Amino acid sequence: MANTDIVDQWAASQDLPAWFVQAMAVPREEAFVEVDGARVHYFRWGKRGKPPLLMTHGFLAHARCFAFIAPFLAENYDIVAYDLAGMGDSEIPADCDGDKRATAMVTLAEALDLFSTPVKPKIIAHSFGSGVALTAMEMAGERFGGLIICDLMVMRPERLLAHFENGGGPPGSGRSDRPNKVYPDYDSARGRFVLSPPQPVQEPFLLEYMAYHSLRAVQDGEQKGWSWKFDPMVFHRNENDMAKWAQTGQRIVDLPHRLAIVYGENSKLFDDDSAAYLRELGGDHIPMIAIPEAEHHLMLDQPLALVTALRSILALWRD
């Protein structure tokens, strides 16, 4: 499919910087592949046979959070960015839990021939997607060339407890038995789009881009309007289990495969103390790079700095 984002309704109303326009003009494919009986939506940049990269996003987000990042890597890599099950334009299979999501990540890489080159595919994942990728690496890490975690929630046990007791938790919450609300028009729906955890962004047009592609026009009987793309069944499994999240730091440190962490210097979910905590657990071998002036949604704050960090890590991981 041809690129459409630059000429769509959203783009036509924006004053876009040259770097973004140029990035979105880089050729890409957009398609679906079936995984476990469900259609998975993905984008692909670069050339087959180049070192492969697999990218995925945070909770309730979609692959387009990498749509303006991946083009800067496309000259040297074969890149796939996909929507996690039940998010973006991907369907969700029955009883989709963390292990199924991780298995689907490996199956997707197989289906798109990412394991067919001499260089093993590397994973770049943000937030919730990093948790999926961490499990996939625990299951089949020998098949991948490494994992770059982007701002996954990691806290000392006492900080994590306080975070949950104060109403925090991993980004995103909702009920699987409640259908997505239909709003009468785009502006009404857009007004309900917020980031989790809440933060201002330094590139507001990127927030508008993510919001626009998080919504879809719907016709529900006589009701016509706009609604969220994500399937409410993504809330069916409890991802806010504090005991599970308390294990994340040790799981990262214990992973016997190549790993790096990129985080927003001002993130509320992973900060300098999180990095210190991982080192205390035995993670001195893990590169941990802070993106200045960025919070949790670092690609919406400092997209080009994120590109630079990713390029630097990948340059050191040539094999």
Backbone bond lengths (Angstrom), bond angles and torsions (degrees), N, CA, C in turn:
res aa  C-N    CA-C-N  psi(-1)  N-CA   C-N-CA  omega(-1)  CA-C   N-CA-C  phi
1 M - - - 1.462 - - 1.521 109.51 -
2 A 1.305 117.71 146.84 1.456 121.82 179.26 1.518 110.31 -77.39
3 N 1.337 115.63 155.93 1.459 119.29 175.28 1.528 109.55 -61.80
4 T 1.314 117.67 133.79 1.459 120.77 179.75 1.513 112.63 -123.35
5 D 1.341 118.60 -16.47 1.458 120.36 -171.48 1.525 113.12 -58.94
6 I 1.322 116.72 -35.60 1.459 120.11 -174.21 1.519 112.47 -73.31
7 V 1.313 117.73 -19.28 1.460 119.23 -177.85 1.524 111.87 -113.04
8 D 1.327 116.94 7.31 1.456 118.41 -177.55 1.529 111.22 -81.07
9 Q 1.305 114.77 178.80 1.462 120.84 -176.30 1.519 112.08 -57.36
10 W 1.336 115.75 -41.77 1.462 118.63 -179.78 1.521 111.56 -62.39
11 A 1.332 116.40 -51.85 1.457 120.44 -174.84 1.520 112.05 -63.22
12 A 1.329 115.88 -34.53 1.459 119.68 -177.71 1.522 112.25 -64.07
13 S 1.342 116.50 -21.10 1.460 119.38 -176.96 1.526 112.84 -99.84
14 Q 1.334 117.14 5.07 1.465 120.78 -173.38 1.524 112.10 -111.37
15 D 1.317 114.83 153.05 1.465 121.79 169.65 1.521 106.06 -100.14
16 L 1.331 116.90 97.89 1.457 122.05 -168.88 1.519 111.68 -97.18
17 P 1.334 117.71 138.62 1.470 120.63 177.70 1.521 111.14 -69.73
18 A 1.317 115.80 154.79 1.469 120.83 -175.38 1.520 112.00 -60.43
19 W 1.340 118.42 -38.68 1.462 119.35 -177.36 1.524 111.39 -61.90
20 F 1.340 116.67 -36.98 1.459 120.82 -179.42 1.528 110.40 -70.36
21 V 1.317 116.58 -45.50 1.461 120.84 178.64 1.527 110.34 -58.70
22 Q 1.321 116.31 -44.07 1.465 120.24 -179.93 1.529 110.96 -65.70
23 A 1.335 116.88 -40.02 1.461 120.17 179.36 1.520 110.92 -63.47
24 M 1.334 116.80 -43.18 1.452 120.19 -177.72 1.526 112.65 -72.09
25 A 1.338 116.97 -15.14 1.463 120.84 177.84 1.525 112.32 -85.39
26 V 1.333 117.49 -9.62 1.471 120.37 177.24 1.531 108.17 -65.77
27 P 1.328 117.88 129.40 1.473 120.09 -176.77 1.520 112.46 -56.86
28 R 1.318 115.21 142.51 1.462 120.88 177.16 1.516 108.91 -150.90
29 E 1.304 115.81 159.10 1.458 122.60 171.05 1.521 108.21 -99.77
30 E 1.317 115.92 152.20 1.452 121.84 170.34 1.514 107.24 -133.55
31 A 1.335 117.52 124.95 1.458 119.91 -174.63 1.523 110.05 -158.38
32 F 1.337 114.59 -178.84 1.465 122.57 176.23 1.521 108.56 -125.48
33 V 1.330 115.95 149.63 1.452 122.11 172.79 1.531 106.98 -135.26
34 E 1.311 117.95 145.50 1.461 120.50 -179.60 1.523 110.35 -87.27
35 V 1.320 116.14 128.46 1.463 123.14 176.95 1.523 107.33 -132.17
36 D 1.332 116.97 120.64 1.470 122.00 179.51 1.530 111.98 54.46
37 G 1.319 115.87 37.67 1.455 120.66 176.43 1.511 114.96 80.45
38 A 1.332 117.73 3.95 1.467 121.44 -179.78 1.532 109.60 -120.83
39 R 1.328 115.25 143.72 1.468 119.44 178.53 1.527 109.98 -78.07
40 V 1.328 115.41 130.37 1.466 121.91 178.59 1.520 108.14 -112.84
41 H 1.321 115.76 127.19 1.460 122.43 -179.28 1.523 109.66 -90.23
42 Y 1.340 116.37 137.54 1.465 119.38 179.73 1.524 111.48 -149.77
43 F 1.316 114.32 160.67 1.460 123.99 169.58 1.529 107.88 -114.27
44 R 1.343 115.30 154.77 1.468 119.26 177.83 1.524 109.57 -142.68
45 W 1.312 115.63 130.61 1.458 123.63 178.36 1.526 109.29 -121.03
46 G 1.332 116.04 164.27 1.458 120.78 173.45 1.515 112.66 85.56
47 K 1.314 115.34 -160.63 1.461 121.75 -172.65 1.523 110.01 -123.57
48 R 1.332 115.55 135.26 1.458 120.37 175.76 1.533 109.73 -56.67
49 G 1.307 116.41 141.85 1.450 121.13 -179.32 1.510 113.59 96.25
50 K 1.344 116.86 -20.41 1.459 120.47 173.88 1.536 109.05 -73.16
51 P 1.329 118.53 162.51 1.465 119.25 177.06 1.524 110.87 -54.82
52 P 1.325 118.47 128.38 1.464 121.15 -174.20 1.529 113.30 -84.99
53 L 1.329 114.45 145.34 1.461 123.33 173.40 1.521 108.42 -126.93
54 L 1.332 116.00 141.33 1.461 122.09 176.88 1.524 107.93 -122.50
55 M 1.336 117.25 123.57 1.458 122.20 -174.62 1.523 110.76 -120.51
56 T 1.326 116.21 142.64 1.452 119.28 170.11 1.523 111.25 -150.33
57 H 1.316 116.29 171.83 1.457 124.45 -158.39 1.519 113.20 -114.35
58 G 1.324 116.39 -176.36 1.447 123.11 178.74 1.522 113.17 -86.71
59 F 1.339 115.92 179.98 1.459 121.76 -174.37 1.529 111.23 -65.68
60 L 1.339 114.78 131.93 1.465 124.98 -179.31 1.519 113.66 66.32
61 A 1.321 117.87 5.83 1.461 121.33 176.07 1.529 108.77 -91.11
62 H 1.325 117.33 -157.54 1.458 121.63 -178.31 1.517 109.01 -160.39
63 A 1.330 115.60 171.67 1.455 121.41 -172.29 1.518 113.37 -61.98
64 R 1.329 117.10 -18.95 1.455 118.78 -177.71 1.536 112.66 -68.75
65 C 1.329 118.26 -9.02 1.466 118.00 173.98 1.527 110.36 -67.89
66 F 1.341 116.97 -15.50 1.464 121.13 174.21 1.529 112.11 -107.02
67 A 1.341 117.62 2.25 1.463 120.34 -176.08 1.517 112.54 -66.75
68 F 1.335 117.06 -23.11 1.466 120.65 177.90 1.531 111.07 -108.22
69 I 1.333 117.22 6.45 1.455 123.33 175.05 1.530 110.05 -105.03
70 A 1.324 116.54 -50.38 1.463 122.05 -176.96 1.530 114.23 -55.04
71 P 1.353 119.87 -39.14 1.467 118.20 -178.44 1.523 114.32 -57.28
72 F 1.336 117.78 -27.04 1.460 120.41 179.45 1.528 112.18 -74.54
73 L 1.324 116.73 -9.48 1.460 121.72 178.49 1.521 111.84 -110.50
74 A 1.326 116.63 -5.48 1.461 121.66 -167.96 1.522 113.67 -66.98
75 E 1.314 118.16 -25.03 1.466 119.60 -177.96 1.523 111.55 -65.83
76 N 1.316 116.27 -30.55 1.468 119.89 -172.41 1.523 114.43 -112.23
77 Y 1.362 117.33 -3.87 1.452 119.60 -173.30 1.525 111.31 -138.01
78 D 1.321 114.95 160.93 1.457 124.21 169.23 1.523 105.88 -102.34
79 I 1.341 117.52 109.81 1.464 121.36 -166.69 1.522 111.10 -116.32
80 V 1.321 115.03 131.10 1.466 122.04 172.26 1.523 107.87 -119.52
81 A 1.331 116.60 127.35 1.465 122.42 171.25 1.515 106.89 -120.56
82 Y 1.346 116.97 127.91 1.463 118.75 -173.73 1.517 112.25 -129.63
83 D 1.339 114.71 158.72 1.463 122.49 175.77 1.525 108.92 -84.43
84 L 1.315 116.92 126.18 1.456 120.76 174.81 1.532 110.60 -62.27
85 A 1.324 116.00 156.98 1.469 121.40 -176.86 1.519 111.86 -53.42
86 G 1.335 115.58 129.06 1.457 121.56 177.59 1.508 114.71 80.09
87 M 1.320 117.34 4.42 1.463 121.38 -179.73 1.523 109.29 -125.49
88 G 1.335 116.61 158.49 1.451 119.27 -175.53 1.518 110.03 55.88
89 D 1.328 116.21 -127.18 1.464 121.33 -178.62 1.528 112.41 -107.15
90 S 1.339 117.72 14.80 1.467 120.88 178.72 1.524 110.97 -91.30
91 E 1.326 115.73 142.80 1.462 121.70 174.35 1.523 109.64 -77.95
92 I 1.322 116.10 164.72 1.455 120.75 178.45 1.528 109.49 -118.59
93 P 1.341 118.22 127.82 1.467 119.67 176.37 1.523 111.00 -76.42
94 A 1.304 116.89 168.12 1.460 121.40 179.59 1.526 110.88 -65.54
95 D 1.328 115.87 145.33 1.475 122.23 175.35 1.522 111.63 52.68
96 C 1.300 116.24 48.94 1.465 121.27 -177.38 1.528 109.60 -81.83
97 D 1.330 117.13 107.14 1.461 121.16 177.77 1.525 109.78 -114.94
98 G 1.327 116.48 -172.62 1.455 120.21 -176.50 1.510 113.85 -60.96
99 D 1.335 116.84 -41.63 1.461 119.55 179.72 1.524 111.43 -66.02
100 K 1.336 116.80 -39.04 1.468 119.64 178.24 1.526 111.12 -65.41
101 R 1.330 116.22 -37.88 1.463 119.13 178.23 1.527 110.52 -63.91
102 A 1.333 116.60 -41.01 1.454 120.51 -179.92 1.525 111.37 -67.51
103 T 1.327 116.18 -42.52 1.467 119.82 176.44 1.514 110.83 -61.44
104 A 1.343 116.35 -39.31 1.464 120.59 178.79 1.520 111.47 -64.08
105 M 1.342 117.35 -33.98 1.460 120.20 177.62 1.525 110.50 -61.93
106 V 1.339 116.57 -43.64 1.463 120.65 178.92 1.524 109.99 -67.37
107 T 1.326 116.92 -43.04 1.466 121.12 -179.77 1.522 111.32 -62.92
108 L 1.326 116.05 -39.94 1.470 120.15 177.75 1.523 110.45 -61.56
109 A 1.334 116.96 -44.95 1.464 120.29 178.72 1.530 110.71 -60.07
110 E 1.316 116.67 -38.22 1.464 120.49 176.75 1.528 110.55 -65.24
111 A 1.331 116.40 -46.87 1.463 120.99 -175.81 1.520 112.27 -62.56
112 L 1.320 116.57 -30.60 1.464 120.47 -178.05 1.532 112.47 -100.42
113 D 1.332 115.87 14.86 1.474 123.08 173.48 1.523 113.81 62.42
114 L 1.318 117.13 30.73 1.463 119.17 179.60 1.523 112.67 -74.84
115 F 1.342 116.86 -14.82 1.458 120.16 177.82 1.528 112.58 -94.25
116 S 1.335 117.66 6.51 1.467 120.76 -171.90 1.523 113.55 -91.10
117 T 1.339 118.19 -3.42 1.461 120.74 -178.36 1.530 110.00 -101.26
118 P 1.342 117.95 161.44 1.471 120.01 179.12 1.528 113.04 -62.28
119 V 1.342 117.08 -28.32 1.460 121.41 179.73 1.528 108.52 -93.52
120 K 1.326 117.14 127.68 1.455 121.22 -178.75 1.530 111.02 -69.27
121 P 1.332 117.71 145.29 1.473 119.74 179.70 1.527 111.38 -67.67
122 K 1.318 115.11 142.44 1.462 122.10 175.71 1.523 108.55 -106.90
123 I 1.321 115.47 147.62 1.462 121.50 -177.35 1.519 109.43 -107.20
124 I 1.331 115.61 135.83 1.465 123.00 172.36 1.514 106.16 -124.07
125 A 1.329 117.66 119.69 1.463 119.77 -173.65 1.522 110.35 -140.86
126 H 1.328 114.95 148.33 1.462 121.69 -178.14 1.526 110.42 -112.24
127 S 1.336 116.62 133.75 1.459 123.54 168.64 1.532 111.89 52.02
128 F 1.333 118.64 -121.99 1.457 122.77 -178.94 1.524 111.36 -52.30
129 G 1.328 116.79 -39.21 1.458 120.40 177.69 1.511 112.54 -62.35
130 S 1.339 116.90 -29.74 1.459 120.26 176.25 1.519 111.14 -67.17
131 G 1.342 116.69 -35.12 1.449 119.89 175.79 1.518 111.58 -64.36
132 V 1.342 116.35 -41.34 1.459 120.96 175.58 1.522 109.64 -60.88
133 A 1.322 116.33 -46.00 1.459 121.25 -177.65 1.531 111.68 -65.91
134 L 1.334 117.10 -36.87 1.461 120.47 178.02 1.525 110.10 -61.06
135 T 1.335 116.99 -43.70 1.461 120.35 177.62 1.523 110.88 -65.34
136 A 1.329 117.03 -40.61 1.468 120.31 177.88 1.525 110.80 -61.38
137 M 1.320 117.21 -38.27 1.465 120.75 178.43 1.527 110.69 -68.40
138 E 1.318 116.70 -35.17 1.470 119.47 176.03 1.525 111.17 -67.10
139 M 1.321 116.36 -32.67 1.464 121.15 -179.82 1.529 112.71 -79.40
140 A 1.337 116.26 -41.58 1.467 120.12 -170.05 1.517 111.89 -146.34
141 G 1.329 116.47 38.91 1.458 120.55 -175.52 1.510 114.99 -60.73
142 E 1.345 117.01 -27.37 1.458 119.99 -179.62 1.520 112.19 -67.08
143 R 1.324 116.95 -15.63 1.467 121.15 -179.50 1.529 111.81 -89.14
144 F 1.328 116.79 -11.90 1.463 121.37 -177.52 1.529 110.85 -111.16
145 G 1.320 114.56 157.97 1.462 120.18 -178.01 1.512 114.27 -93.26
146 G 1.324 117.04 0.35 1.458 120.11 179.43 1.513 111.02 144.96
147 L 1.329 115.55 166.35 1.457 123.21 -178.98 1.511 110.07 -131.55
148 I 1.335 116.45 128.15 1.462 122.21 171.92 1.526 106.84 -105.76
149 I 1.327 115.55 110.92 1.465 122.65 178.65 1.520 108.68 -87.77
150 C 1.319 116.89 127.39 1.463 121.73 178.33 1.530 109.43 -111.12
151 D 1.314 116.59 101.81 1.462 124.56 171.14 1.527 113.57 55.49
152 L 1.317 116.18 54.22 1.459 121.92 169.91 1.529 108.86 -82.23
153 M 1.327 118.11 140.86 1.457 121.18 -177.49 1.527 111.01 -64.95
154 V 1.333 116.03 117.58 1.460 123.04 175.02 1.523 107.50 -137.96
155 M 1.324 116.46 124.84 1.467 121.28 179.75 1.522 109.55 -142.70
156 R 1.340 115.81 154.22 1.456 120.30 169.82 1.529 108.62 -59.56
157 P 1.346 117.58 152.53 1.475 119.95 -176.93 1.523 113.82 -53.47
158 E 1.329 117.88 -42.10 1.465 119.40 -178.18 1.529 111.59 -68.82
159 R 1.321 117.38 -36.37 1.462 120.43 176.99 1.521 110.62 -70.05
160 L 1.330 115.88 -38.98 1.461 119.91 179.45 1.524 110.42 -63.86
161 L 1.347 117.33 -42.21 1.456 121.41 178.41 1.519 110.93 -60.29
162 A 1.340 116.48 -46.58 1.462 120.36 178.84 1.529 111.06 -63.01
163 H 1.321 116.09 -37.22 1.463 121.40 179.72 1.529 110.27 -61.72
164 F 1.318 117.35 -46.50 1.460 121.38 179.73 1.523 111.51 -70.10
165 E 1.337 117.39 -40.55 1.464 120.41 -179.11 1.514 112.14 -65.53
166 N 1.339 116.85 -26.07 1.459 121.43 179.79 1.533 111.79 -90.42
167 G 1.329 115.36 15.26 1.460 119.24 176.65 1.505 114.42 87.74
168 G 1.327 116.39 9.00 1.458 119.59 178.94 1.515 111.15 -83.57
169 G 1.289 115.00 -155.56 1.448 121.87 -176.93 1.505 109.13 137.40
170 P 1.313 118.14 -179.00 1.452 120.30 176.79 1.528 110.50 -60.34
171 P 1.333 118.54 151.28 1.460 120.23 -179.71 1.518 112.43 -57.12
172 G 1.337 116.29 137.55 1.453 121.52 173.40 1.513 113.66 97.92
173 S 1.313 116.84 134.35 1.451 122.02 175.27 1.521 108.55 -156.43
174 G 1.332 115.74 157.07 1.453 119.39 179.79 1.512 110.37 169.26
175 R 1.338 116.34 -173.11 1.453 122.16 -177.44 1.524 110.27 -123.02
176 S 1.333 114.99 134.13 1.458 119.40 -177.83 1.518 112.48 -75.31
177 D 1.343 117.49 -18.51 1.467 120.21 -177.41 1.524 112.98 -94.02
178 R 1.301 116.80 8.26 1.466 120.50 -178.61 1.530 109.09 -116.55
179 P 1.336 118.95 116.11 1.468 120.20 -178.90 1.529 111.42 -64.78
180 N 1.307 114.79 153.83 1.460 119.26 177.90 1.523 110.58 -62.79
181 K 1.311 115.37 137.44 1.461 120.79 -179.66 1.521 110.13 -69.98
182 V 1.330 115.56 144.29 1.456 121.77 174.53 1.523 108.13 -102.38
183 Y 1.324 116.33 123.23 1.463 122.21 -179.33 1.526 108.88 -98.27
184 P 1.316 118.22 150.02 1.467 120.02 -173.23 1.520 114.30 -67.40
185 D 1.339 117.43 -26.51 1.458 120.16 -178.91 1.523 109.29 -151.91
186 Y 1.340 114.93 169.40 1.473 119.14 -176.59 1.519 111.67 -61.11
187 D 1.317 118.34 -43.59 1.463 121.10 -176.40 1.527 111.76 -60.90
188 S 1.332 116.72 -37.78 1.469 120.08 178.10 1.521 110.54 -64.78
189 A 1.329 115.98 -42.68 1.462 119.94 179.09 1.527 110.74 -68.00
190 R 1.320 115.25 -44.29 1.472 119.45 -179.42 1.523 110.69 -58.42
191 G 1.298 118.06 -34.55 1.456 121.66 -179.58 1.518 113.25 -64.28
192 R 1.346 117.19 -16.91 1.458 121.28 179.04 1.523 112.39 -97.34
193 F 1.311 117.46 -2.07 1.464 120.49 -179.22 1.521 109.67 -81.58
194 V 1.331 116.42 120.90 1.462 121.74 178.70 1.519 108.98 -135.84
195 L 1.315 115.82 157.68 1.456 121.18 175.08 1.517 109.85 -87.26
196 S 1.315 115.93 152.63 1.464 121.44 176.49 1.527 108.10 -134.24
197 P 1.347 117.68 120.58 1.459 126.76 -2.61 1.531 110.70 -67.55
198 P 1.335 117.46 156.05 1.471 120.37 -178.29 1.521 111.59 -61.50
199 Q 1.315 115.91 141.33 1.461 121.43 175.45 1.519 109.10 -165.32
200 P 1.320 117.13 151.43 1.461 119.08 167.61 1.528 108.27 -74.33
201 V 1.302 117.21 161.35 1.466 119.56 175.49 1.521 109.12 -121.79
202 Q 1.315 115.24 149.16 1.458 119.94 -177.37 1.519 113.05 -85.55
203 E 1.327 116.12 -14.00 1.472 120.88 175.36 1.526 107.85 -122.05
204 P 1.352 118.18 79.97 1.472 120.67 -173.46 1.523 114.23 -56.67
205 F 1.327 118.24 -30.18 1.460 118.94 -178.94 1.538 110.78 -65.02
206 L 1.343 116.97 -27.63 1.462 119.74 177.39 1.528 111.18 -71.80
207 L 1.323 116.65 -33.70 1.464 119.97 174.24 1.525 109.70 -63.78
208 E 1.330 116.96 -41.53 1.467 120.60 177.59 1.525 110.93 -63.59
209 Y 1.309 116.40 -38.75 1.464 121.36 178.32 1.533 110.71 -62.13
210 M 1.338 115.84 -47.03 1.465 119.80 -179.93 1.526 111.14 -65.67
211 A 1.326 117.32 -39.92 1.461 120.85 179.44 1.522 110.69 -63.44
212 Y 1.320 116.62 -47.36 1.463 120.87 -177.70 1.523 111.34 -56.89
213 H 1.339 116.12 -41.63 1.457 120.37 -176.75 1.527 112.59 -89.94
214 S 1.322 117.59 5.79 1.462 121.66 171.39 1.519 111.56 -94.30
215 L 1.320 116.40 -6.77 1.463 123.08 -175.72 1.524 111.16 -118.05
216 R 1.326 115.82 160.83 1.461 120.95 177.50 1.521 109.76 -145.37
217 A 1.290 115.64 147.70 1.463 120.56 173.51 1.523 108.65 -73.73
218 V 1.348 117.42 136.40 1.464 121.18 -176.22 1.521 110.55 -133.13
219 Q 1.307 114.26 157.02 1.462 122.75 171.66 1.522 105.94 -130.16
220 D 1.333 117.60 102.54 1.462 123.44 -177.34 1.526 108.05 -110.00
221 G 1.337 116.16 91.83 1.460 120.08 -173.76 1.516 109.15 63.32
222 E 1.319 116.03 -122.76 1.461 120.13 178.18 1.528 111.37 -87.74
223 Q 1.329 116.24 -6.83 1.452 120.41 -177.68 1.522 109.65 -89.85
224 K 1.314 115.87 122.63 1.453 122.30 -179.11 1.518 108.60 -122.60
225 G 1.330 116.14 138.52 1.455 118.65 179.58 1.506 111.80 171.90
226 W 1.351 115.53 -142.75 1.463 122.46 -177.60 1.517 109.00 -127.93
227 S 1.350 115.77 144.00 1.451 120.37 179.07 1.530 109.13 -146.81
228 W 1.338 115.07 171.63 1.461 120.52 -179.33 1.524 111.08 -73.25
229 K 1.317 115.68 148.47 1.463 119.70 176.44 1.523 111.94 -76.23
230 F 1.326 118.66 -32.91 1.459 119.03 -173.25 1.524 111.46 -65.42
231 D 1.334 115.10 149.91 1.458 122.47 178.06 1.534 108.54 -86.83
232 P 1.341 118.96 130.31 1.471 120.04 179.86 1.525 113.80 -57.19
233 M 1.337 117.44 -19.23 1.460 119.82 179.85 1.521 112.85 -67.13
234 V 1.337 117.72 -10.90 1.475 118.36 174.83 1.528 110.89 -63.74
235 F 1.348 117.41 -18.73 1.460 121.23 179.24 1.533 112.42 -89.56
236 H 1.341 117.14 -0.92 1.459 120.46 -172.59 1.522 112.07 -64.43
237 R 1.331 117.22 -36.11 1.457 121.54 179.19 1.513 109.72 -94.51
238 N 1.306 116.48 143.35 1.465 121.07 -178.35 1.525 110.06 -80.70
239 E 1.330 116.22 103.78 1.456 120.66 177.97 1.527 111.70 -97.38
240 N 1.328 117.00 4.74 1.469 120.21 -178.44 1.525 111.87 -104.27
241 D 1.324 117.61 26.59 1.454 123.18 178.73 1.527 109.28 -73.72
242 M 1.336 117.00 110.96 1.454 120.24 -176.05 1.523 111.87 -62.20
243 A 1.353 117.41 -37.70 1.460 120.22 -179.70 1.530 110.50 -59.99
244 K 1.328 116.09 -39.80 1.464 120.23 178.13 1.529 110.69 -64.76
245 W 1.326 116.08 -46.15 1.462 119.01 -178.42 1.522 111.89 -68.10
246 A 1.331 117.68 -27.24 1.460 120.35 177.95 1.524 111.72 -65.44
247 Q 1.318 117.41 -21.36 1.465 121.75 -179.87 1.527 112.98 -85.60
248 T 1.318 116.86 -9.92 1.463 120.01 -170.92 1.520 112.61 -59.71
249 G 1.325 117.51 -45.60 1.452 120.08 -178.28 1.517 112.63 -58.94
250 Q 1.334 116.66 -46.53 1.464 119.63 179.87 1.514 111.55 -66.94
251 R 1.335 117.23 -36.23 1.472 119.95 177.45 1.521 110.93 -62.45
252 I 1.317 116.81 -40.37 1.465 120.35 178.43 1.518 110.21 -62.93
253 V 1.320 116.49 -49.37 1.463 121.10 -177.16 1.528 111.50 -63.62
254 D 1.321 116.73 -35.61 1.464 121.11 -176.84 1.523 113.35 -80.49
255 L 1.315 118.09 -10.28 1.467 119.91 -177.89 1.532 109.59 -63.24
256 P 1.332 118.53 121.80 1.468 120.26 -175.55 1.526 113.40 -87.35
257 H 1.305 116.58 32.14 1.457 121.01 -177.02 1.528 109.40 -132.00
258 R 1.318 115.37 165.28 1.465 120.82 -176.58 1.524 110.33 -63.08
259 L 1.332 114.52 136.68 1.458 120.71 -170.62 1.522 110.04 -151.11
260 A 1.324 116.12 144.47 1.462 122.41 171.55 1.517 107.96 -145.00
261 I 1.327 115.94 155.94 1.463 121.50 -179.05 1.521 108.97 -126.80
262 V 1.323 115.72 132.07 1.460 122.77 172.83 1.525 106.92 -120.02
263 Y 1.327 116.94 132.53 1.460 118.79 -177.18 1.520 111.06 -144.08
264 G 1.328 114.87 159.76 1.452 119.52 176.53 1.524 110.15 -78.12
265 E 1.290 116.38 129.32 1.468 120.45 -177.03 1.526 111.57 -56.86
266 N 1.337 117.46 -29.65 1.461 121.56 -179.14 1.531 112.15 -107.88
267 S 1.326 117.04 21.10 1.458 121.19 -179.04 1.526 111.35 -65.76
268 K 1.329 115.15 145.79 1.464 121.09 175.72 1.526 111.88 -88.43
269 L 1.326 117.88 -9.92 1.464 121.42 -175.44 1.523 113.69 -109.53
270 F 1.314 117.68 -25.84 1.461 122.20 175.07 1.518 106.85 -144.80
271 D 1.323 116.56 118.93 1.454 120.69 -177.90 1.520 109.93 -134.51
272 D 1.320 116.71 -169.13 1.461 120.28 -177.59 1.525 111.81 -61.51
273 D 1.338 117.22 -32.89 1.458 119.48 177.20 1.528 110.67 -69.11
274 S 1.323 117.26 -34.11 1.467 120.45 174.78 1.521 110.28 -61.56
275 A 1.327 115.88 -43.06 1.462 120.03 178.46 1.530 110.77 -63.03
276 A 1.342 116.21 -42.69 1.462 119.82 178.26 1.523 110.86 -62.71
277 Y 1.322 116.61 -40.25 1.462 121.79 179.32 1.530 110.49 -61.09
278 L 1.338 117.85 -44.12 1.453 120.73 178.69 1.524 111.16 -62.88
279 R 1.324 117.00 -38.51 1.469 119.54 178.02 1.521 110.66 -64.99
280 E 1.327 116.53 -38.62 1.464 119.73 177.87 1.522 111.64 -65.00
281 L 1.325 117.14 -30.35 1.463 121.44 178.20 1.524 112.50 -77.51
282 G 1.344 116.26 -7.75 1.451 120.48 -179.77 1.513 114.04 114.25
283 G 1.340 117.37 17.28 1.458 121.18 -175.81 1.513 115.75 -96.70
284 D 1.335 118.02 29.46 1.467 120.10 179.43 1.521 112.82 -60.88
285 H 1.331 116.77 -22.92 1.464 121.08 -177.68 1.525 112.64 -79.86
286 I 1.320 117.86 -7.32 1.470 121.19 -174.26 1.529 109.94 -94.62
287 P 1.343 118.80 119.14 1.466 119.90 172.25 1.524 110.22 -64.56
288 M 1.327 116.60 131.13 1.467 121.32 179.06 1.525 107.81 -129.37
289 I 1.314 116.20 114.74 1.465 122.97 -170.92 1.524 109.70 -114.86
290 A 1.319 116.84 122.03 1.462 122.21 177.91 1.526 109.78 -92.15
291 I 1.322 116.69 130.80 1.464 122.15 175.55 1.524 107.98 -88.91
292 P 1.333 119.27 113.60 1.465 120.84 -178.29 1.525 112.20 -59.49
293 E 1.332 115.58 142.94 1.465 123.29 175.13 1.524 113.70 66.08
294 A 1.327 117.40 14.58 1.463 119.92 179.90 1.524 110.38 -110.44
295 E 1.354 115.86 148.04 1.450 121.93 172.10 1.537 108.48 -105.25
296 H 1.328 117.15 -155.69 1.463 120.15 -173.81 1.528 112.06 -59.18
297 H 1.326 116.68 -43.43 1.468 120.59 -178.85 1.527 108.44 -86.47
298 L 1.319 114.70 67.23 1.458 120.10 -168.48 1.522 113.42 -64.52
299 M 1.339 118.56 -26.95 1.470 119.33 178.05 1.526 112.22 -72.20
300 L 1.351 117.80 -17.12 1.460 121.38 176.01 1.524 111.74 -92.26
301 D 1.321 116.55 -13.32 1.460 121.84 179.47 1.523 112.15 -98.60
302 Q 1.332 115.61 -52.17 1.462 121.89 -174.20 1.532 109.50 -136.44
303 P 1.337 117.59 67.21 1.472 119.66 -175.40 1.521 113.79 -60.67
304 L 1.331 117.86 -40.43 1.459 119.54 -177.26 1.527 111.45 -74.51
305 A 1.323 117.73 -32.47 1.461 120.18 173.73 1.523 110.38 -66.21
306 L 1.327 117.01 -37.11 1.467 120.39 175.74 1.520 110.18 -63.11
307 V 1.321 117.16 -44.00 1.464 120.67 176.92 1.522 110.32 -56.19
308 T 1.328 116.70 -44.99 1.461 120.95 -178.79 1.528 111.13 -61.58
309 A 1.332 116.61 -43.43 1.465 120.13 178.78 1.529 110.80 -62.52
310 L 1.334 116.67 -44.63 1.463 119.96 -179.97 1.524 111.39 -64.57
311 R 1.318 116.72 -43.15 1.471 120.16 177.50 1.523 110.88 -58.61
312 S 1.314 116.34 -41.62 1.462 120.60 -176.75 1.524 111.03 -65.51
313 I 1.323 116.91 -45.97 1.469 120.03 179.62 1.531 110.07 -63.99
314 L 1.322 116.93 -46.31 1.464 120.36 -178.08 1.524 112.12 -64.44
315 A 1.344 117.36 -31.99 1.456 120.71 177.57 1.524 110.96 -64.27
316 L 1.330 116.32 -32.05 1.473 120.11 177.82 1.524 112.38 -82.28
317 W 1.338 115.47 -16.77 1.475 120.55 179.78 1.523 109.31 -106.82
318 R 1.275 118.55 61.19 1.473 120.68 -173.08 1.511 112.72 -74.07
319 D 1.319 118.52 -28.60 1.464 119.70 -177.57 1.520 111.25 -91.49
